[in-house]
């Protein structure tokens, strides 16, 4: 029975190690909104490419584009990798080249373009002539061309664009930083060490049980003594003399 329990604990330990290794290998991938729309994860962000039910590209004003995102922000791009991701995935949604609204506006305080949500502008990909002279600065927005990946300043009030992409961060409790390679290695080595110690203890326990069994099997038991004939007769005579 004790051996069965030990084997069960050892098997449970192996199962835990397997689950831990799988989690370390996959990491925490994060979670996109579950609101019935299609969200595409990329790095630590989620993207929803808005398109109509029919096979036809529509056009949207800037205000309409923000409304379609239903509480989420319009597309913001912080790296060349993110810009390329949008270019590569756009053909999955739209067949033709489109201009995508960016969640960018002109800030009169800094006199520069800024992202909604006050995210810093870490990356830009402007066309050579991205600021038409007839644009009023405070009414200036931006759009991305899917055929070139370049950005262009456009009017927030007068222009209509045919691409809308909504963006949000993955859930904070899910999109945690993946464990570093060093931390993963230390965890795995610790688990392996525990497994090794458990295996040695189990082996010594089994060896002790086998040794005890052998000793018990060869334990000395004195044979049952049988009285010889003369002693038997003497006992019977004493018993007869004692009877009145």
C-alpha positions as CSV (number, residue, x, y, z in Angstrom):
1,X,0.0,0.0,0.0
2,X,2.8,2.4,0.9
3,X,4.6,1.6,-2.4
4,X,1.4,2.4,-4.3
5,X,1.1,5.8,-2.5
6,X,4.7,6.6,-3.3
7,X,4.2,5.8,-7.0
8,X,1.0,7.9,-7.1
9,X,2.9,10.9,-5.6
10,X,5.7,10.4,-8.1
11,X,3.3,10.3,-11.0
12,X,1.6,13.5,-9.8
13,X,5.0,15.3,-9.6
14,X,5.7,14.3,-13.2
15,X,2.3,15.7,-14.3
16,X,3.0,19.0,-12.6
17,X,6.4,19.3,-14.2
18,X,4.9,18.6,-17.7
19,X,2.2,21.3,-17.2
20,X,4.8,23.8,-15.9
21,X,7.1,23.2,-18.9
22,X,4.2,23.7,-21.3
23,X,3.2,27.0,-19.7
24,X,6.8,28.2,-19.7
25,X,7.2,27.3,-23.4
26,X,3.9,28.9,-24.5
27,X,4.1,31.9,-22.1
28,X,1.1,34.1,-21.4
29,X,-0.4,35.2,-24.6
30,X,-3.0,37.7,-23.3
31,X,-6.7,38.0,-24.1
32,X,-8.6,40.2,-26.6
33,X,-12.1,41.6,-26.0
34,X,-14.9,39.0,-26.2
35,X,-17.6,41.3,-27.7
36,X,-18.6,39.2,-30.7
37,X,-16.3,41.0,-33.1
38,X,-13.1,39.6,-34.7
39,X,-10.0,40.8,-32.8
40,X,-6.5,40.0,-34.1
41,X,-3.8,39.8,-31.5
42,X,-0.3,41.1,-32.3
43,X,2.4,41.4,-29.6
44,X,0.5,42.9,-26.6
45,X,-2.3,44.6,-28.6
46,X,-5.5,43.6,-30.2
47,X,-6.9,44.9,-33.5
48,X,-10.4,44.9,-35.1
49,X,-10.5,45.6,-38.8
50,X,-13.9,47.1,-39.5
51,X,-15.7,46.1,-42.7
52,X,-19.3,45.9,-43.9
53,X,-21.4,42.8,-44.3
54,X,-21.5,43.1,-48.1
55,X,-18.5,42.8,-50.3
56,X,-18.1,46.5,-50.7
57,X,-15.7,49.0,-49.3
58,X,-17.4,51.8,-47.4
59,X,-16.2,55.3,-46.5
60,X,-16.3,56.9,-43.1
61,X,-15.8,60.3,-41.6
62,X,-13.3,60.7,-38.7
63,X,-16.1,61.0,-36.2
64,X,-17.9,58.0,-37.6
65,X,-14.7,55.9,-37.5
66,X,-14.3,56.7,-33.8
67,X,-18.0,55.7,-33.1
68,X,-17.5,52.3,-34.9
69,X,-14.7,51.5,-32.4
70,X,-17.4,51.5,-29.6
71,X,-15.2,52.8,-26.8
72,X,-11.9,51.6,-28.1
73,X,-9.3,53.8,-29.8
74,X,-8.5,54.1,-33.5
75,X,-5.3,52.6,-34.8
76,X,-2.1,53.8,-33.2
77,X,1.3,52.6,-34.6
78,X,4.4,52.6,-32.4
79,X,6.9,50.6,-34.4
80,X,7.8,49.5,-37.9
81,X,6.8,46.0,-37.0
82,X,3.3,47.2,-36.1
83,X,3.1,49.2,-39.3
84,X,4.0,46.1,-41.4
85,X,1.5,44.0,-39.5
86,X,-1.3,46.3,-40.6
87,X,-0.1,46.2,-44.2
88,X,0.1,42.4,-44.2
89,X,-3.3,41.7,-42.6
90,X,-5.3,44.4,-44.5
91,X,-5.7,42.2,-47.7
92,X,-7.4,39.6,-45.5
93,X,-10.2,42.1,-44.9
94,X,-10.2,44.5,-47.9
95,X,-9.5,43.5,-51.5
96,X,-8.4,46.9,-52.7
97,X,-6.0,49.5,-51.5
98,X,-7.4,51.6,-48.7
99,X,-6.7,54.6,-46.5
100,X,-6.9,53.8,-42.8
101,X,-7.8,56.4,-40.2
102,X,-5.1,56.8,-37.6
103,X,-6.0,57.8,-34.0
104,X,-3.9,60.9,-34.3
105,X,-4.7,64.6,-33.9
106,X,-3.0,67.9,-33.9
107,X,-2.1,69.2,-30.4
108,X,-2.3,73.0,-30.2
109,X,-0.3,73.0,-27.0
110,X,2.8,71.2,-28.3
111,X,2.0,72.2,-31.9
112,X,2.6,68.7,-33.0
113,X,0.7,65.5,-33.9
114,X,-0.2,63.2,-30.9
115,X,-1.9,59.9,-30.4
116,X,-5.3,59.8,-28.6
117,X,-4.8,58.5,-25.1
118,X,-1.7,60.6,-24.8
119,X,0.6,57.8,-25.9
120,X,4.0,59.2,-27.0
121,X,4.8,59.2,-30.7
122,X,7.7,56.8,-30.9
123,X,7.5,56.0,-34.6
124,X,6.4,57.9,-37.7
125,X,6.2,57.0,-41.4
126,X,5.2,60.2,-43.1
127,X,5.2,60.7,-46.9
128,X,7.6,63.3,-48.2
129,X,4.8,65.9,-48.5
130,X,2.4,65.0,-45.7
131,X,1.0,68.4,-44.8
132,X,-1.1,70.1,-47.5
133,X,-1.0,73.9,-47.2
134,X,-4.7,74.3,-47.1
135,X,-5.2,72.2,-43.9
136,X,-6.1,74.0,-40.7
137,X,-3.6,72.7,-38.0
138,X,-6.3,72.1,-35.4
139,X,-8.4,70.1,-37.9
140,X,-5.5,68.0,-39.1
141,X,-5.7,64.2,-38.7
142,X,-3.8,61.3,-40.4
143,X,-4.4,58.3,-42.5
144,X,-2.3,55.3,-43.5
145,X,-2.1,54.1,-47.1
146,X,-2.3,50.3,-47.3
147,X,-0.4,50.1,-50.6
148,X,2.7,52.0,-49.4
149,X,2.5,52.0,-45.6
150,X,3.1,55.7,-45.6
151,X,1.1,58.2,-43.5
152,X,-0.5,61.4,-44.8
153,X,-2.1,64.4,-43.1
154,X,-5.8,64.8,-44.0
155,X,-8.6,66.9,-42.8
156,X,-10.6,65.6,-39.8
157,X,-13.7,67.4,-41.0
158,X,-13.8,67.2,-44.8
159,X,-12.1,63.9,-45.6
160,X,-13.6,60.4,-45.7
161,X,-11.5,57.3,-45.5
162,X,-12.4,53.7,-46.3
163,X,-10.5,51.9,-43.6
164,X,-11.2,51.7,-39.9
165,X,-9.1,49.7,-37.5
166,X,-9.8,49.7,-33.8
167,X,-7.1,48.9,-31.2
168,X,-6.8,48.1,-27.6
169,X,-4.3,46.6,-25.1
170,X,-4.7,43.0,-24.1
171,X,-6.2,42.5,-20.7
172,X,-3.7,43.5,-18.0
173,X,-4.1,40.4,-15.9
174,X,-3.4,38.2,-19.0
175,X,-0.9,40.1,-20.9
176,X,1.9,39.9,-18.4
177,X,5.5,39.8,-19.5
178,X,6.7,36.4,-20.4
179,X,9.1,34.9,-18.0
180,X,12.7,35.4,-18.9
181,X,14.9,32.6,-20.2
182,X,17.0,32.7,-17.0
183,X,13.9,32.5,-14.8
184,X,12.5,29.7,-16.8
185,X,15.7,27.7,-16.7
186,X,16.0,28.2,-12.9
187,X,12.4,27.0,-12.4
188,X,12.9,23.9,-14.6
189,X,16.2,23.1,-12.8
190,X,14.6,23.4,-9.4
191,X,11.8,21.1,-10.5
192,X,14.3,18.6,-11.9
193,X,16.2,18.7,-8.6
194,X,13.1,18.1,-6.6
195,X,12.3,15.2,-8.9
196,X,15.8,13.7,-8.4
197,X,15.6,14.0,-4.6
198,X,12.1,12.4,-4.6
199,X,13.4,9.6,-6.8
200,X,16.3,8.9,-4.5
201,X,14.1,8.9,-1.4
202,X,11.6,6.6,-3.1
203,X,14.4,4.2,-4.2
204,X,15.9,4.1,-0.7
205,X,12.5,3.5,0.8
206,X,11.9,0.6,-1.6
207,X,15.4,-0.8,-0.9
208,X,14.7,-0.7,2.8
209,X,11.4,-2.4,2.4
210,X,13.0,-5.2,0.3
211,X,15.8,-5.7,3.0
212,X,13.2,-5.9,5.8
213,X,11.2,-8.5,3.9
214,X,14.3,-10.7,3.4
215,X,15.2,-10.5,7.1
216,X,11.7,-11.3,8.0
217,X,11.6,-14.3,5.7
218,X,14.8,-15.7,7.4
219,X,13.7,-15.0,10.9
220,X,14.5,-18.0,13.2
221,X,11.5,-19.8,14.8
222,X,12.3,-22.7,17.2
223,X,10.7,-25.9,16.2
224,X,7.8,-27.3,18.2
225,X,9.3,-29.7,20.8
226,X,7.8,-33.2,20.9
227,X,8.2,-35.1,24.2
228,X,9.9,-38.5,23.9
229,X,8.2,-41.7,25.0
230,X,9.8,-42.1,28.5
231,X,8.9,-38.5,29.4
232,X,5.4,-38.9,28.1
233,X,4.9,-42.1,30.3
234,X,6.3,-40.3,33.3
235,X,3.8,-37.5,33.0
236,X,0.9,-39.9,32.6
237,X,2.0,-41.8,35.7
238,X,2.2,-38.6,37.8
239,X,-1.3,-37.6,36.6
240,X,-2.6,-41.2,37.6
241,X,-1.1,-41.0,41.1
242,X,-2.6,-37.7,41.7
243,X,-6.1,-38.9,41.1
244,X,-7.8,-40.0,44.5
